[in-house]
Amino acid sequence: MNQVPRGEETRSRILEAAAECFARHGYDASGVAEICQHAGVTKGAFYHHFPTKQAVFLELLNQWLKVLDAQLATAQVGATTVPERFIRMADMAQHVFQMADGRLPMFLEFLIEARHDPAIWQAVIAPYRQYRAFFADIIRAGVAEGTLQPVDPEIAAQVVVSLAVGLVSQGVFDPTGADWGQVTQKGIQILLDGLETQE
Amino acid sequence: MNQVPRGEETRSRILEAAAECFARHGYDASGVAEICQHAGVTKGAFYHHFPTKQAVFLELLNQWLKVLDAQLATAQVGATTVPERFIRMADMAQHVFQMADGRLPMFLEFLIEARHDPAIWQAVIAPYRQYRAFFADIIRAGVAEGTLQPVDPEIAAQVVVSLAVGLVSQGVFDPTGADWGQVTQKGIQILLDGLETQE
């Protein structure tokens, strides 16, 4: 029972403990010592797996983004047109809000601290720019299949991502201010009405 | 020359110094002592004008929002329809980005700290909810004048504010990632295309 867990298990326990500490006390206020205590591992074990607290955070971010990628991929299964793909992605908004809650504040805290560190900045901004590329590809496909007007896919994708960033931020900071799932669906519907070719 | 400034002038100097300290070092890292030193006032003078550092921040926020209100009002002068009013407000986006830069990070920092303090939370969230009401009124007017489809004004306003929140966040956190003024104009244009009645 008192065996010290090793390798992958230790790594998972550190990540899980860090996620809990960050969510409860914030990124800045959670020290490596506290994370180690919560995970039941030594500092030596911690530094064997992660060079810094920052590295733990980036790995957590990476894991959440993988979940989001999988959800976005699953949501689109069975959709035959680009507008349908958008509507299905809007339907999964509720899951994204749940995942973002308790995580976005610490993410913002991390982002504010990382703002003047170019290396960390790149690591944080890269996945976000990938989402823009992801939506640009979808919009490009919509223009090609004739369901969307011939818009600039890059700019239209930036608009879609802006709406998503704004919705997630508000869902976290003002959770009771609106039915954010409903606002997301309506927002995507209005955007689609603006983007779709007239029949 | 060495006269101690009094009354309104002291108050202004404290606010100006606090704005500079918050922008340079962040909200949390800027103490009352540092603000006083920067403003060239005593702690006694500081506490004569403001009960806490938090109160200084809320007053700064209040000032910026007044500037934004004035800009939003000015932008709409001469517009004869609701779609025109939206297009003119989108044109002033560049000013909003400039004003938000260097201020949004500290605002977010403040918001994260205030998240579990109901009184402060209310003070911060109130103006943001006013903007939602402001846009809901404009959309209601557009529906009434027949330029916009009969949408739910509250939900459509939440969509508009979501887009705005997302645009400002990205303009601050990823300033070189896009031409945010252009994305704002395109975003409003797509939303309007989705909202306007078909001719």
Interface residues (C-beta under 8 A of the other chain):
Chain A: G26 D28 P105 L108 E109 L111 I112 R115 I125 Y128 R129 R132 V151 D152 E154 I155 A156 Q158 V159 V161 S162 L163 A164 V165 G166 L167 S169 Q170 F173 D174 G177 A178 Q182 V183 K186 G187 Q189 I190 L191 L192 D193 G194 L195 Q198
Chain B: G26 D28 P105 L108 E109 L111 I112 R115 I125 Y128 R129 R132 V151 D152 E154 I155 A156 Q158 V159 V161 S162 L163 A164 V165 G166 L167 S169 Q170 F173 D174 G177 A178 Q182 V183 K186 G187 Q189 I190 L191 L192 D193 G194 L195 Q198
